[in-house]
Amino acid sequence: MATESDAPEYGGPIMAASTALLVMHYQTDILGLFPSVSAQLIANTCALTRAARTKGVAVYFCRIAFSANYAQISKKNKNGSGLAASGMFVNNQIIPELGRRPEEPEIVAHRASVFYGTDLQVRLSAKGIDTLILAGVASTGVVLSTIAHASDADYRIYTVKDCCYDPDMVVHEHLFETAFASRSVVLSLADALVALA
């Protein structure tokens, strides 16, 4: 039986059986906000998803969504109040280009983190998953919140920069150089594809 000491260190080989790719907020309402970059982001993440499936890595799709009256949002939550005011995230879905398969779970969250208020951590634990590959939009939202939780929960984390985006590119770059680099292994898409080969 494998023990924690047997697990690969950061930067070590990706073990398919204990790894999950989290594709976060690649959904119609969000990608529609960034038409100038969405095609490239989708192409990059399609390539990453194909490589993960080929390797035998589990793929999870995560989106943020609310009921029509935004009953899940507290008026005390500044970020949530902004989401409710936008009128978005009610009738949006995972983008079809990613070709989500029936066996690939869809995690629906009501907060920026894909862990908060969902059963994702229970699902991952049940499958023996201790390593996460992250792709998401936006870097200042779902990626930041999810990395913070996953790091505190002792997951080994790989963040694929070419599959993440934020409209504030200054903050995006700074996060990857600081908070993300201190909590995860930052990979280019090319490096991720090699690791999944």
Buried (B, 14 or more C-beta within 10 A) or exposed (E): EEEEEEEEEEEEEBBBEBBBBBBBBBBBBBBEEBEEEBEEBBBBBBBBBBBBBEBEBBBBBBBBBBEEEBEBBEEEBEEBBEBBEEEBBBEBEBBEBBEBEEEBBEBEBBBBBBBBEBEBBEBBEEBEBBBBBBBBBBBBBBBBBBBBBBBEBEBBBBBBBBBBBBBEEEBBEBBBEEBBEEBBBBBEBEBBBEBBE
